[in-house]
Amino acid sequence: MYACICRAVTSDEVSTAIDNGATTVRAVSKATGACSGCGTCRERIKDMLGERDRQCHLQRLHAA
């Protein structure tokens, strides 16, 4: 599925950028080109970043 239609960036590509350390929409944009067109995908990418943050938080809680 595309996360960014304008730049044909898939959700998997965004996830990979996040896995590789992108923690902001700007960093994801720099890594993938997403959000450099119309900006409609910005909320989707924010959601993906937030979900990853929640997952990391839960992992930290379970590890403690």
N, CA and C atoms as an extended XYZ file, in Angstrom:
192
Properties=species:S:1:pos:R:3:atomname:S:1:resname:S:1:resid:I:1 pbc="F F F"
N         0.842       -1.173        0.000 N   MET     1
C         0.000        0.000        0.000 CA  MET     1
C         0.892        1.243        0.000 C   MET     1
N         0.440        2.253       -0.711 N   TYR     2
C         1.194        3.502       -0.753 CA  TYR     2
C         0.901        4.363        0.477 C   TYR     2
N         1.961        4.854        1.079 N   ALA     3
C         1.823        5.835        2.146 CA  ALA     3
C         1.779        7.219        1.519 C   ALA     3
N         2.504        7.392        0.422 N   CYS     4
C         2.569        8.670       -0.297 CA  CYS     4
C         2.347        8.405       -1.776 C   CYS     4
N         1.195        8.805       -2.253 N   ILE     5
C         0.847        8.559       -3.646 CA  ILE     5
C         1.658        9.456       -4.582 C   ILE     5
N         1.868       10.705       -4.210 N   CYS     6
C         2.592       11.650       -5.066 CA  CYS     6
C         3.985       11.149       -5.442 C   CYS     6
N         4.662       10.553       -4.492 N   ARG     7
C         6.039       10.108       -4.704 CA  ARG     7
C         6.152        8.587       -4.791 C   ARG     7
N         5.012        7.892       -4.815 N   ALA     8
C         4.957        6.431       -4.922 CA  ALA     8
C         5.808        5.759       -3.846 C   ALA     8
N         5.666        6.237       -2.606 N   VAL     9
C         6.386        5.673       -1.472 CA  VAL     9
C         5.440        4.733       -0.739 C   VAL     9
N         5.884        3.506       -0.564 N   THR    10
C         5.029        2.515        0.090 CA  THR    10
C         5.129        2.603        1.612 C   THR    10
N         4.156        2.004        2.264 N   SER    11
C         4.179        1.931        3.725 CA  SER    11
C         5.400        1.149        4.191 C   SER    11
N         5.779        0.127        3.439 N   ASP    12
C         6.968       -0.650        3.791 CA  ASP    12
C         8.229        0.216        3.737 C   ASP    12
N         8.314        1.097        2.758 N   GLU    13
C         9.473        1.987        2.668 CA  GLU    13
C         9.510        2.957        3.847 C   GLU    13
N         8.346        3.443        4.248 N   VAL    14
C         8.278        4.329        5.415 CA  VAL    14
C         8.679        3.554        6.666 C   VAL    14
N         8.169        2.330        6.816 N   SER    15
C         8.527        1.498        7.969 CA  SER    15
C        10.024        1.235        8.011 C   SER    15
N        10.629        0.995        6.873 N   THR    16
C        12.068        0.767        6.807 CA  THR    16
C        12.822        2.009        7.242 C   THR    16
N        12.369        3.177        6.798 N   ALA    17
C        13.012        4.431        7.204 CA  ALA    17
C        12.915        4.610        8.720 C   ALA    17
N        11.766        4.275        9.282 N   ILE    18
C        11.581        4.375       10.736 CA  ILE    18
C        12.485        3.367       11.434 C   ILE    18
N        12.556        2.148       10.913 N   ASP    19
C        13.442        1.125       11.481 CA  ASP    19
C        14.898        1.590       11.461 C   ASP    19
N        15.238        2.366       10.450 N   ASN    20
C        16.616        2.842       10.293 CA  ASN    20
C        16.895        4.136       11.046 C   ASN    20
N        15.933        4.568       11.880 N   GLY    21
C        16.195        5.696       12.764 CA  GLY    21
C        15.432        6.980       12.497 C   GLY    21
N        14.595        7.022       11.466 N   ALA    22
C        13.798        8.228       11.215 CA  ALA    22
C        12.753        8.352       12.320 C   ALA    22
N        12.759        9.464       13.040 N   THR    23
C        11.832        9.634       14.164 CA  THR    23
C        10.887       10.808       13.977 C   THR    23
N        10.998       11.495       12.844 N   THR    24
C        10.124       12.626       12.547 CA  THR    24
C         9.636       12.513       11.113 C   THR    24
N         8.562       13.235       10.801 N   VAL    25
C         8.064       13.265        9.427 CA  VAL    25
C         9.157       13.806        8.508 C   VAL    25
N         9.874       14.805        8.967 N   ARG    26
C        10.946       15.382        8.152 CA  ARG    26
C        12.026       14.349        7.835 C   ARG    26
N        12.390       13.543        8.815 N   ALA    27
C        13.402       12.508        8.601 CA  ALA    27
C        12.893       11.429        7.648 C   ALA    27
N        11.630       11.053        7.777 N   VAL    28
C        11.039       10.075        6.860 CA  VAL    28
C        11.025       10.661        5.449 C   VAL    28
N        10.667       11.931        5.332 N   SER    29
C        10.646       12.597        4.038 CA  SER    29
C        12.034       12.612        3.395 C   SER    29
N        13.025       12.915        4.193 N   LYS    30
C        14.397       12.953        3.676 CA  LYS    30
C        14.836       11.563        3.203 C   LYS    30
N        14.440       10.532        3.929 N   ALA    31
C        14.847        9.169        3.600 CA  ALA    31
C        14.085        8.581        2.419 C   ALA    31
N        12.825        8.996        2.251 N   THR    32
C        11.970        8.328        1.268 CA  THR    32
C        11.426        9.236        0.166 C   THR    32
N        11.373       10.525        0.413 N   GLY    33
C        10.737       11.443       -0.526 CA  GLY    33
C         9.269       11.686       -0.216 C   GLY    33
N         8.711       10.912        0.716 N   ALA    34
C         7.312       11.112        1.103 CA  ALA    34
C         7.145       12.508        1.695 C   ALA    34
N         5.953       13.059        1.580 N   CYS    35
C         5.605       14.387        2.108 CA  CYS    35
C         6.314       15.519        1.382 C   CYS    35
N         6.864       15.251        0.235 N   SER    36
C         7.505       16.328       -0.515 CA  SER    36
C         6.643       16.761       -1.697 C   SER    36
N         5.422       16.243       -1.740 N   GLY    37
C         4.469       16.630       -2.773 CA  GLY    37
C         3.341       17.430       -2.155 C   GLY    37
N         2.158       16.888       -2.204 N   CYS    38
C         0.973       17.613       -1.739 CA  CYS    38
C         0.853       17.651       -0.212 C   CYS    38
N         1.483       16.701        0.482 N   GLY    39
C         1.428       16.682        1.946 CA  GLY    39
C         0.272       15.903        2.536 C   GLY    39
N        -0.567       15.315        1.704 N   THR    40
C        -1.707       14.554        2.198 CA  THR    40
C        -1.281       13.379        3.068 C   THR    40
N        -0.110       12.834        2.807 N   CYS    41
C         0.361       11.653        3.540 CA  CYS    41
C         0.935       11.992        4.913 C   CYS    41
N         1.088       13.256        5.225 N   ARG    42
C         1.714       13.663        6.490 CA  ARG    42
C         1.054       13.007        7.706 C   ARG    42
N        -0.256       12.999        7.761 N   GLU    43
C        -0.958       12.410        8.908 CA  GLU    43
C        -0.732       10.905        8.982 C   GLU    43
N        -0.723       10.241        7.833 N   ARG    44
C        -0.484        8.798        7.814 CA  ARG    44
C         0.910        8.494        8.360 C   ARG    44
N         1.890        9.277        7.955 N   ILE    45
C         3.255        9.059        8.421 CA  ILE    45
C         3.375        9.389        9.907 C   ILE    45
N         2.709       10.446       10.353 N   LYS    46
C         2.680       10.749       11.794 CA  LYS    46
C         2.086        9.579       12.567 C   LYS    46
N         1.026        8.986       12.038 N   ASP    47
C         0.401        7.834       12.687 CA  ASP    47
C         1.365        6.652       12.756 C   ASP    47
N         2.097        6.421       11.679 N   MET    48
C         3.063        5.331       11.657 CA  MET    48
C         4.177        5.565       12.676 C   MET    48
N         4.637        6.796       12.770 N   LEU    49
C         5.662        7.136       13.763 CA  LEU    49
C         5.113        6.955       15.179 C   LEU    49
N         3.888        7.381       15.409 N   GLY    50
C         3.264        7.235       16.721 CA  GLY    50
C         3.068        5.779       17.100 C   GLY    50
N         2.671        4.962       16.152 N   GLU    51
C         2.487        3.541       16.413 CA  GLU    51
C         3.819        2.897       16.777 C   GLU    51
N         4.873        3.249       16.063 N   ARG    52
C         6.193        2.691       16.380 CA  ARG    52
C         6.639        3.137       17.773 C   ARG    52
N         6.355        4.386       18.106 N   ASP    53
C         6.707        4.892       19.435 CA  ASP    53
C         5.964        4.122       20.523 C   ASP    53
N         4.682        3.848       20.296 N   ARG    54
C         3.888        3.074       21.262 CA  ARG    54
C         4.437        1.659       21.406 C   ARG    54
N         4.815        1.037       20.296 N   GLN    55
C         5.376       -0.308       20.343 CA  GLN    55
C         6.672       -0.325       21.152 C   GLN    55
N         7.526        0.649       20.917 N   CYS    56
C         8.793        0.727       21.654 CA  CYS    56
C         8.533        0.943       23.142 C   CYS    56
N         7.557        1.781       23.457 N   HIS    57
C         7.215        2.045       24.854 CA  HIS    57
C         6.734        0.768       25.537 C   HIS    57
N         5.880        0.012       24.872 N   LEU    58
C         5.380       -1.241       25.435 CA  LEU    58
C         6.507       -2.245       25.626 C   LEU    58
N         7.434       -2.298       24.679 N   GLN    59
C         8.574       -3.211       24.825 CA  GLN    59
C         9.422       -2.844       26.019 C   GLN    59
N         9.610       -1.537       26.232 N   ARG    60
C        10.387       -1.094       27.389 CA  ARG    60
C         9.678       -1.466       28.690 C   ARG    60
N         8.358       -1.352       28.717 N   LEU    61
C         7.591       -1.699       29.914 CA  LEU    61
C         7.701       -3.194       30.221 C   LEU    61
N         7.621       -4.005       29.180 N   HIS    62
C         7.694       -5.453       29.377 CA  HIS    62
C         9.094       -5.905       29.751 C   HIS    62
N        10.095       -5.161       29.328 N   ALA    63
C        11.485       -5.524       29.640 CA  ALA    63
C        11.857       -5.164       31.077 C   ALA    63
N        11.133       -4.217       31.642 N   ALA    64
C        11.472       -3.740       32.987 CA  ALA    64
C        11.021       -4.683       34.074 C   ALA    64
